[in-house]
Amino acid sequence: MGTLSKEWAISMAFSLALLLAFGLGLVWVNIERVDLAYELNKIQRQIDEMETLSAKLEVERNTLVTPARLRELAKEHGLGPARPGQIRRVAVNGEIEASPLVATAVEPAKAQAKPVAVDAAKAAKPAAVDAAKPSPKPVAAEAASAAPKPKPFKPAPAGEQ
């Protein structure tokens, strides 16, 4: 029986040590759970504060960009509607596209051109001969091709502004 009681004592000691380790593990997990709950509440409060701030900033932005306010600010700074040729559009590749208003700015000049007397010989030509000729370029296209092509837009490096 001496050996049986010795084995029994060893197994009981091992069981108690295992039970103690398991109990400490449960306590540690519970403490971590509470810590994570506090951290989660803190993060949730931060999210709520940021959402509130975002809503306030959106209201402020909407107030600042109202058309009436922008018109008032433009008058204060001496700004007005863009004249033909002032608008430049920058493409994704950096090319500056001509303003769509440039063509409309040239067309009034075409309308103001003086009428040219038509030669009687030219007026007598058959329509088939006129159709064989390539049509002349419109005035707007000539003006657009004669205008210097704008240089591609290259943003300045971040440190040199």
C-alpha positions as CSV (number, residue, x, y, z in Angstrom):
1,M,0.0,0.0,0.0
2,G,2.9,2.3,0.4
3,T,3.4,2.5,-3.3
4,L,-0.2,3.1,-3.9
5,S,-0.4,6.0,-1.6
6,K,2.8,7.5,-3.1
7,E,1.3,7.3,-6.6
8,W,-1.9,8.7,-5.2
9,A,-0.1,11.6,-3.6
10,I,1.8,12.4,-6.8
11,S,-1.4,12.3,-8.9
12,M,-3.2,14.5,-6.4
13,A,-0.4,17.0,-6.4
14,F,-0.3,17.0,-10.2
15,S,-4.1,17.4,-10.3
16,L,-4.0,20.4,-7.9
17,A,-1.2,22.0,-9.9
18,L,-3.2,21.5,-13.1
19,L,-6.3,22.9,-11.4
20,L,-4.4,25.9,-10.1
21,A,-2.9,26.6,-13.6
22,F,-6.4,26.3,-15.1
23,G,-7.9,28.7,-12.5
24,L,-5.1,31.2,-13.1
25,G,-5.7,30.9,-16.9
26,L,-9.4,31.7,-16.4
27,V,-8.6,34.7,-14.2
28,W,-6.1,36.0,-16.8
29,V,-8.6,35.6,-19.7
30,N,-11.3,37.4,-17.7
31,I,-8.9,40.3,-16.9
32,E,-8.0,40.5,-20.6
33,R,-11.7,40.5,-21.5
34,V,-12.3,43.4,-19.2
35,D,-9.3,45.3,-20.5
36,L,-10.5,44.8,-24.1
37,A,-14.0,45.9,-23.2
38,Y,-12.6,49.2,-21.7
39,E,-10.5,49.7,-24.9
40,L,-13.5,48.9,-27.1
41,N,-15.6,51.5,-25.2
42,K,-12.8,54.1,-25.6
43,I,-12.5,53.4,-29.3
44,Q,-16.3,53.6,-29.7
45,R,-16.3,57.0,-28.0
46,Q,-13.6,58.2,-30.3
47,I,-15.6,57.0,-33.3
48,D,-18.7,58.8,-32.0
49,E,-16.7,62.0,-31.5
50,M,-15.3,61.7,-35.0
51,E,-18.7,61.1,-36.5
52,T,-20.1,64.1,-34.7
53,L,-17.1,66.2,-35.9
54,S,-17.6,65.0,-39.4
55,A,-21.3,65.9,-39.4
56,K,-20.4,69.4,-38.0
57,L,-17.7,69.9,-40.7
58,E,-20.0,68.8,-43.4
59,V,-22.6,71.3,-42.3
60,E,-19.9,74.0,-42.2
61,R,-18.6,73.1,-45.7
62,N,-22.1,73.1,-47.1
63,T,-22.6,76.6,-45.6
64,L,-19.3,77.8,-47.0
65,V,-19.9,76.7,-50.5
66,T,-23.4,78.0,-51.0
67,P,-23.8,79.8,-54.3
68,A,-24.9,83.1,-52.7
69,R,-21.9,83.1,-50.4
70,L,-19.5,82.3,-53.3
71,R,-21.0,85.1,-55.4
72,E,-20.5,87.5,-52.5
73,L,-16.9,86.5,-52.0
74,A,-16.2,86.7,-55.7
75,K,-17.5,90.3,-55.8
76,E,-15.3,91.1,-52.8
77,H,-12.2,89.8,-54.6
78,G,-13.1,91.3,-57.9
79,L,-13.8,88.0,-59.7
80,G,-16.4,87.4,-62.3
81,P,-17.4,84.8,-64.9
82,A,-14.6,83.3,-66.9
83,R,-14.0,84.9,-70.3
84,P,-13.5,82.8,-73.4
85,G,-10.1,81.2,-73.3
86,Q,-9.5,81.5,-69.6
87,I,-10.6,78.0,-68.6
88,R,-8.0,75.2,-69.0
89,R,-8.8,71.6,-68.4
90,V,-6.0,69.3,-67.3
91,A,-6.3,65.7,-68.5
92,V,-5.2,62.7,-66.5
93,N,-2.0,62.4,-68.4
94,G,-1.1,66.0,-67.6
95,E,-2.0,67.5,-71.0
96,I,-3.8,70.8,-70.9
97,E,-6.8,70.8,-73.1
98,A,-8.0,73.9,-74.8
99,S,-11.1,75.6,-73.4
100,P,-14.4,74.7,-75.0
101,L,-15.1,78.4,-75.0
102,V,-12.3,79.2,-77.5
103,A,-14.2,77.9,-80.5
104,T,-17.2,80.0,-79.5
105,A,-15.0,83.1,-79.1
106,V,-13.7,82.8,-82.7
107,E,-17.1,82.2,-84.3
108,P,-18.4,85.8,-83.6
109,A,-15.4,87.0,-85.6
110,K,-16.5,84.8,-88.4
111,A,-20.0,86.3,-88.3
112,Q,-18.6,89.8,-88.4
113,A,-16.5,89.1,-91.5
114,K,-17.2,91.3,-94.5
115,P,-19.1,89.7,-97.4
116,V,-16.9,89.0,-100.4
117,A,-18.2,89.6,-103.9
118,V,-18.7,86.3,-105.8
119,D,-17.1,86.2,-109.2
120,A,-19.6,85.4,-111.9
121,A,-17.4,82.7,-113.4
122,K,-17.2,80.9,-110.1
123,A,-20.9,81.1,-109.6
124,A,-21.5,79.5,-113.0
125,K,-19.4,76.3,-112.1
126,P,-21.4,73.1,-111.9
127,A,-22.0,71.7,-108.4
128,A,-20.1,68.5,-109.3
129,V,-16.9,70.4,-109.6
130,D,-17.4,72.1,-106.2
131,A,-18.2,68.7,-104.6
132,A,-14.8,67.3,-105.8
133,K,-12.9,70.0,-104.1
134,P,-12.0,69.5,-100.4
135,S,-14.0,71.8,-98.2
136,P,-12.1,74.6,-96.6
137,K,-11.4,74.4,-92.8
138,P,-13.9,76.3,-90.7
139,V,-12.6,79.5,-89.2
140,A,-12.8,78.1,-85.6
141,A,-10.6,75.1,-86.6
142,E,-8.0,77.4,-88.2
143,A,-7.9,79.6,-85.2
144,A,-7.6,76.6,-82.9
145,S,-4.8,75.1,-85.0
146,A,-3.0,78.4,-85.2
147,A,-3.1,79.0,-81.5
148,P,0.0,77.8,-79.6
149,K,-0.5,74.4,-78.0
150,P,-0.3,74.7,-74.2
151,K,2.5,72.9,-72.4
152,P,1.7,69.8,-70.4
153,F,1.0,70.4,-66.7
154,K,3.8,69.3,-64.4
155,P,3.2,69.6,-60.7
156,A,6.0,71.0,-58.6
157,P,7.8,68.5,-56.3
158,A,6.3,68.4,-52.8
159,G,9.2,70.1,-51.1
160,E,9.5,73.1,-53.5
161,Q,6.2,74.8,-53.2
